[in-house]
Amino acid sequence: MSKLFKVTSSPHIRHEDTTRGIMLDVIIALLPAAIYGCILFGPKALFLILTTTTVAVAAEAVWNLALHKEQTITDCSAILTGLLLGMNLSSETPLWIAAIGSLVAIIVVKQMFGGLGFNFANPAMTARIVLLVSFAGQMSNYVAPMEWWSTGAVDAVSSATPLAQESAYTFKQLFFGMHSGAIGETSSFLLIVGGLYLMLRRVIKPIIPVCFIATVAILSLIAGNDLKLAIFGGGLMLGAIFMATDYVTTPTTNLGKLIFGVGCGIITFVIRQFGSLPEGVSYAILLINILTPHINRLTLSKPFGFGEVAKP
């Protein structure tokens, strides 16, 4: 008797949750930090996030129509990609550059590899790297928080996150996001709250974020760096909680997740400490994403009762 099997792309869910439900949970977890970023950096931040999200959804819809594929914008993955990309950009990023980032994320990184479940890296993170490499000058303009509110106009300054600045920040300023940086990465407090929400909803496991952040913290202590700056002064929280935990591009086993988190932490520290860039989170995640298939293969458990064939 023949049996029919339905084969679908990852992520594979073993309970009533759906891909759309998971994406909505992540969007909900990101919204507090995104809204806070718009309050800190003003209307420009809001328009930028709306641009990246709208272009991401439109790009996926047009791609599916052009290739006569089933429409997938209802799974909310394109919305999440656009939101994540916008949160990873400075409010001073020109809207046309943000739009290019969304096109790269959806068309090049996601759809050209087969769509959701087949992309080898996080689309938003990879698009951010492409923009950093292609438009380095425009991507390095940041402003002080609430400057738009107090002066009515914003004067961009060529500086990076606190990791690249000599000014001293207090723990309170770093933890609650009262400093320059990307729209969604400044408030570690709200990012942690979002991460806890995802853990309570069982959307993500704490293994990767904890191992990622702990590795950076330990290595920074050994190197004599400012611990609060290393953890809360850049994109570590946003990357560790929301991008390094992507279902499609991270290992499936617990041991694999541990190796993944530690590897991301080591590469992040090395880039920050010895590289010419102050931040290395996105590059670290991308490099370890490439190794994910090998990590999965090395950490998969043998099925019960399986043994090697005895040699004659």
N, C-alpha and C positions, 0 to 999 in steps of 0.2 A: 504494500500500500504506500503510495507516494505521500509525502508531507511537504507542505509549503512553508518556507521560512522567509520572514521579512527582514531584510538586511538594511540597516540605516547607519548613518554616520554618527560618530561620537558627538557629544557625551551620551553614554548609555545609562539611563536611569532605571533603577530597580524598584521604584515605588511610584506613587501617584503623581509626583512632581513632573512637570514638563519643561522643555527647553525654554518656552516662553515664561513659565513661572520662575525659573531660576534667573533668567535675565531681568525680570521685573524686580526680584529680590535684590539683585546687585545694584540696579538703578536706584531703588529706594535707599539702599545703604550709602550710595554716593551723594544723594541729593542734599543732605545737610551740609557737607563740605563744599559742594558746588554753590549752594545758595549763599553760604558764608563768604566764599570767594568773590561772588558778585557784589556782596555788600562791601567787602574790603576794597575792591578794585573798580567798582562802579559799572555804569552802563556798558562800557567797552567789553568788560568780561562777560556780561550777559549776551551781548550781540555775538561775541566770538563763539560761545558755547552753542547758541542757537544756529550759527552758521555751520559749525562742524557737524552738528547733529542732523540738520536739514539736508546738507549735501551728502552725508553718509547714507541716509535713508533714500534720497533721490537716486544716488549712484547705484545702490543695490536694486531698486525698482527698475531703472532703465536697463541695467545689465540683464536682469531676468527677462524683461520684455524683448530685448534685442536678440537674446539667444533662445527665446521661446521656452524658458524654464518656468517651473512652478514658482509663483511669487512667494518670497520668504520674509518680506518686511514685517509680517505680523508676528514673527518670533521675537521681535524686539532686540535682536543681536546688533542690528545696524544702529539703533538708537543708543545702545550701550557703548558701541565703538566710538560714535561721535561724541558722546558725553565724556568718555575717558580721554579722548584726544584733546578736547577743549580744556579739560581740567589740567592737562599736562603742558599747556601753553601759557605764556605770559599774556596779560590783558592787552599789552602793546603790540602783539603780533598782528600784522596786517590781515584783514579778512580774506584776501585772495590767497595768502600763504596757508591760512587755516583750511580753506576750501581744497587746495591742492593736497594737504595732508589727509583729508577725508577721502579724496579720490584714491590716493595711494593705499590707504588702509583697506578700503572696500574692494577696489578693483584689482590692485596688484597683489596685496598680501592675502586677501581672503578669497575672492572669486576666481582668480586665475589659478589657484591651487585646488579648486573644486568646491568652494563654499564652506559654510560652517562645519567644523569637524575634520577638515582636511588641511587647514592652514598650519604651517609649521611653527609660527610665532604669533604672539599677540598682535593683532592688526594695528591698534592704537599706538602701542609702544614702538612698533617698527616704523610707523609713519612719523612719529616724533623724531626718531633717529634720522630718518631721511631728511626731515626739515632742518634739523640741527646741522647736518652736514652740508646741505644745499644753501641754506640761508642763515649762516652763522651770525651775521651782524644783526639782522632783524629779530633773531630768536634770543638775543642776549640783552634785550631792553626790558628792564623791570622798573616798577614804581613802588614808592612807599605806600603802605596800606592807609586808606581813608584820605589820601591826598586829594582825590577828586572831590570829596565832600567839603574839605576845609578851604580849598582855594578856588573851586569851580573849574579848574583846568589842571591837566596832568602833564608834568614835564618828565618824560622818560629819562632814565639814567642808564648808562652802560654798565650794568653790574649783574652779577648772578645771584643765586640764593645766598643765605648767610655763610654757606661753606666757602664762598670765594671772597668774603668781605672781612676786613680787619676789625670792624666794629664789634664790640662785645654785646651779646644778647643775654638777657636773663632767661631762666627756665620758663617763666610765665609767658614771656614774649614768644618763645619758640614753640611751646606746647599749645598755646591757643592761637597761634598764627599771626601775631602782630609783627610781621616782617615781610620784606619783598620776596617774591617767588612766583612760581606758576599758580594759576588760579585755584586749583584744587589741592595743592600739596602743602599749603601753609599750616592749616589747623590739624595738628597731629591728634588732638583730642577728638574731634569729630570723625576723623578717619578711623580711630580706634573704636569709637562707638559703632560706626558702620561695620567694622570687622566683627565685633562682638555680636551684632545683629545677624550677620551671615553665619556665624558659628552656632548661634542658638537655633537658627533655621536649618542647620546642617547642610548649608550650601557649600561651605568650605571647611576644611580641617585646620587646626592651628599649627600643624607641623611645619609647613613651609614658612609662614610669617614669623613664627617664633625662632626657628633655626636661622633664617635670613637675618633678622634683627639682632639676635644674640651673637652671631658670628661677627657682624660688623662692630658690635659693642665690645666684644672681647679683644678683637684685634686692635681697635682704636685705643683701648686702655693700655694694651701692651706697648703701643707706639707712643703713648703719652699724649694723645690727642684729647681735645675737649669732648667728653662723652655726650653731653646734652646736645652739642652742635652736631656730632656725628649721627645721632639718632633722629633728632627732631629738626635739624636745620636744612634738610634737603628733601629729596623725593623718596626717601627710604620707606616711610609709612605707606604712601600711596602705591609704590611699586610692590612692596612685600605683601600687602593685604589684598590689593585688587588686581594686580597684573601678573604677579608670580604664581597666583592660584588659579589661573585660567585652566578650565577643565581640559581643553583640547591639547594644550602645549606643555603640560606638566606630567610627571610620572603618575602611574596609577597605584603603585604600591607604597605602603608607609615608609619602608626603607628608602625607596626611590625618592619620595618627597623630602626625606631628611637630607639625602645626598644633594638633591636639587637646591634646597634652602641654604645649606652650608656652602655649596659651590657658588651660588649667587652672592653670598656674603663675602667670600674670599675675593672674588673678582671685583666687587664693588670697592672693597677696601684698597686693593692693589691699584685700581685706577685713581681713586681719590688721593692715595698716598704718594704714588710714584708717577702718575700720568700728568698730562698737561691740562686735563679737564678737572674741574672741582667736583663733578658729579659723575657717577658711574653705574647707577642703578639700572637704567634702561639697557645699556650695553651688556651688563652682567646677565640680565634675564635673557636677552636675545642669544648670547653665546651658550648659555645652559639649555635654552630651548632646543638648540640644534642637537644637543647631546641626549635629549629626552628619550628617543627610541633606544639608544644604547643603554641608558640607565634602566629603562623598563626591562630590557632583555636580560640584564645582569642581575636584577633584583626580583624577578618573577619566582614565586615559590613552585617547587615541583609538585605535581598532582599527587594526592594520596595513593600509595601503592606503586608509584612509578620508580623504576630503578634502571640502571644501565644494563645493557645486554652483556651477559658474560662472554668473554672471549673464549673461543674453542681451544 
